Amino acid sequence: MENRPVRLIDIAPTILDALQIDPLPAFHGRSLLPGTAQPEDSAVTSYFEAMSAMLNRGWAPLSGVVAGREKYIELPIPELYDLASDPAERTNLVEREPARRRALEARLQDLHAPAPGDRYTESPEVAQQLQALGYTSGSARRKARYTAADDPKNLIVLDQLIQQGIEAWQHGKRDDALAIYERVIDERPSMAIGYRNRALLQWQNGDPAGAIATLERAFRNDAVEPGLTTQLGSYLAEAGRPSDAIALLGPVVAGTPADAEAANALGIALARAGRVEESLATFRRLLQDNPNNVQAYENIGTAELQRGNLAAAREALEKAAALDPRSARAQNGLGVIASRTGRQDEAFAHWRRAVELAPQDFDALFNLATELQHAGRTAEARPYLERFVREAPPGPYRADVEKIKRMLGHG
């Protein structure tokens, strides 16, 4: 049993010491093997941080140090604990021990820990799935100063509400989920995740006007973040308002390098407005910034497919599939091309692969189900037809669901 303060960074040096291998010079930890010279407990300092709530929700960043058997947490409402007598961290000593607080604050400052960098941008499909599961909400704007109202301790109820909203939606309690997110918005109007999740649920529930209104309310309440702007632009384009989407997204994309997610949404809006050449130019600009941008190739393929340029569409979609073999959009598009050129079995193979890769890709599922039915392969088609009726969101797929119900003889 080791009673001294230990850290994760001590594990590797301990293993190397046991193997009689000299540690690398860059290692900051120490060996814990018996007989190894050890510093005083008070000299052993560990840094920790938790930045997810700041990045995702605009809450205060959390960082701190453990020095010997003392733990200091820097927050708008700071915390100081004596881990030897209070390992459960129940008694905050920050007001009783001002000298220890100052000493530990100085140690924390001496570490010069950098602020978190920019977030990695997921594809819209992955981002939407993560958002629906509560794992992400985009990038919240960082504040110059955080107050007690931003302290995570005061926002635990909101975190619980967010999780309750997700669980309610996943269990089919759509009205409950929408009401929960309305409460999140009321409780903290400046937090984008409430608007974003509520709008996502409204969109999937077949209420595009409500989803757009929810995101527009975020703008009025100054709860705007890049991801929310892109979400609103995408909804406007899908709802038949591409000009409004273009006006909204244009300034977001004007920087260098362009915001990749917003630029792809802008390109889609331009295509829906009939400005295909501008759309393609937007996607190609993305490829100049990042030649491996899979979504840009997917969107070029889709745009070329829509205007009947099958050769260019195939080239772009094959490039997307080569860069990301798990690209369901690329597989779906290649299936459409194969179908249009009379290679039906190849089309079915692409669509099956798309559905396997992304069970929620209802465009690919619709293509596979209906084309199998049209080919007279009714027994193969039926499970896919029934699955589409059962699982496709009523909002964007209401007309398709009714069409398949007629195929199945449900109406």
Secondary structure, DSSP 8 states (H G I E B T S, - for coil): ---S---GGGHHHHHHHHTT----TT------STTS----GGG-EEEEEE-HHHHHH----EEEEEETTEEEEESSS-EEEETTT-TT--S--TTT-HHHHHHHHHHHHHT------------HHHHHHHHHTTS--------S---GGG-GGGGHHHHHHHHHHHHHHHTT-HHHHHHHHHHHHHH-TT-HHHHHHHHHHHHHTT-HHHHHHHHHHHHHTT---HHHHHHHHHHHHHTT-HHHHHHHHHHHH-SSS--HHHHHHHHHHHHHTT-HHHHHHHHHHHHHH-TT-HHHHHHHHHHHHHTT-HHHHHHHHHHHHHH-TT-HHHHHHHHHHHHHTT-HHHHHHHHHHHHHH-TT-HHHHHHHHHHHHHTT-HHHHHHHHHHHHHHS-HHHHHHHHHHHHHHHT--
